[in-house]
Amino acid sequence: MRLHRPDLLIVGCGDVGLRVLRLLGRRWRVLALTSQPARCAELRAAGALPLVADLDNAASLRRAAGLAPRVLHLAPPPAQGEADRRTAHLLQALARTGVVERLVYVSTSGVYGDAAGARFDETRTPRPATARGRRRVDAERRVRAFGRAAGASVCVLRVPGIYALDREGGDPRERVRRGTPVLAAVDDVYTNHIHADDLARACVAALLRGAPQRIYHASDDTELRMGDYFDLVADLHGLPRPPRLSRAEAAARLSPVQMSFLSESRRLDNRRLTHELGVRLRHPTVREGLLAR
């Protein structure tokens, strides 16, 4: 007799979602929501049932309601505004049937804004300094309110910089090869990281045993300043170290978005992830992750 497979809806099944699919194999029945019909063949090949819908079009999401009791929400907010209307549209669709029992939302550590290098846990109050961060805070508020209203177990993963040598747009060697400058040591900021494979494992752990209304830092154990991180990338892969600039010099050369990442310094405590959620990091520091093949 064939055992029943749990049903899961992945919203925003990009690189991390595909890694989640590889972890789940054929043990789960996974539906993957995508706004790009051209991706359907790729998603089928990865073992998912593709569902074409657009988070910017609330009417297109009606088919998503009632499909699965578990939801992994990986889709980013819109590029503009203070609110995440995409998440609002999704939650409105999911609320119609009352089927959802567990929802995991993947947010960002950018909700905290600048912490002047302080090390802290998930009890710190978010103080986002950018509209990008405020949209994430809005999404977190919406999913947690949905959980309370629907009686669903909702948890949030706050994620820092995602990297992997095989991740499109997330291979740190590309930035080093471009010669993008970093800050001089006196001006440098602490940055946090998670390997894409470890983030996928954190997503699965949260789907299985995340506590209701709980927030987790999905971050590794690394405590490095940004310039030291990219120096390590260069050293491990035989590349020239990036140039160092003062903050004033960087402001004159880099875009406002690039400077926003150089203006926030924090160190995330990940003990909830490793002790409470039970995630054993395969790449506990960036050194292991940068050498992984």
Rosetta blueprint (number, residue, H / E / L):
1 M L
2 R L
3 L L
4 H L
5 R L
6 P L
7 D E
8 L E
9 L E
10 I E
11 V E
12 G L
13 C L
14 G L
15 D H
16 V H
17 G H
18 L H
19 R H
20 V H
21 L H
22 R H
23 L H
24 L H
25 G L
26 R L
27 R L
28 W L
29 R E
30 V E
31 L E
32 A E
33 L E
34 T E
35 S L
36 Q L
37 P H
38 A H
39 R H
40 C H
41 A H
42 E H
43 L H
44 R H
45 A H
46 A L
47 G L
48 A E
49 L E
50 P E
51 L E
52 V E
53 A L
54 D L
55 L L
56 D L
57 N L
58 A H
59 A H
60 S H
61 L H
62 R H
63 R H
64 A H
65 A L
66 G L
67 L L
68 A L
69 P L
70 R E
71 V E
72 L E
73 H E
74 L L
75 A L
76 P L
77 P L
78 P L
79 A L
80 Q L
81 G L
82 E L
83 A L
84 D L
85 R H
86 R H
87 T H
88 A H
89 H H
90 L H
91 L H
92 Q H
93 A H
94 L H
95 A H
96 R L
97 T L
98 G L
99 V L
100 V L
101 E L
102 R E
103 L E
104 V E
105 Y E
106 V E
107 S E
108 T E
109 S H
110 G H
111 V H
112 Y H
113 G L
114 D L
115 A L
116 A L
117 G L
118 A L
119 R E
120 F E
121 D L
122 E L
123 T L
124 R L
125 T L
126 P L
127 R L
128 P L
129 A L
130 T L
131 A H
132 R H
133 G H
134 R H
135 R H
136 R H
137 V H
138 D H
139 A H
140 E H
141 R H
142 R H
143 V H
144 R H
145 A H
146 F H
147 G H
148 R H
149 A H
150 A H
151 G L
152 A L
153 S E
154 V E
155 C E
156 V E
157 L E
158 R E
159 V E
160 P L
161 G E
162 I E
163 Y E
164 A L
165 L L
166 D L
167 R L
168 E L
169 G L
170 G L
171 D L
172 P H
173 R H
174 E H
175 R H
176 V H
177 R H
178 R H
179 G L
180 T L
181 P L
182 V E
183 L E
184 A L
185 A H
186 V H
187 D H
188 D L
189 V L
190 Y E
191 T E
192 N L
193 H E
194 I E
195 H E
196 A H
197 D H
198 D H
199 L H
200 A H
201 R H
202 A H
203 C H
204 V H
205 A H
206 A H
207 L H
208 L H
209 R H
210 G L
211 A L
212 P L
213 Q L
214 R L
215 I E
216 Y E
217 H E
218 A L
219 S L
220 D L
221 D L
222 T L
223 E L
224 L E
225 R E
226 M H
227 G H
228 D H
229 Y H
230 F H
231 D H
232 L H
233 V H
234 A H
235 D H
236 L H
237 H L
238 G L
239 L L
240 P L
241 R L
242 P L
243 P L
244 R E
245 L E
246 S L
247 R H
248 A H
249 E H
250 A H
251 A H
252 A H
253 R H
254 L L
255 S L
256 P H
257 V H
258 Q H
259 M H
260 S H
261 F H
262 L L
263 S L
264 E L
265 S L
266 R L
267 R E
268 L E
269 D L
270 N L
271 R H
272 R H
273 L H
274 T H
275 H H
276 E H
277 L L
278 G L
279 V L
280 R L
281 L L
282 R L
283 H L
284 P L
285 T L
286 V H
287 R H
288 E H
289 G H
290 L H
291 L H
292 A L
293 R L
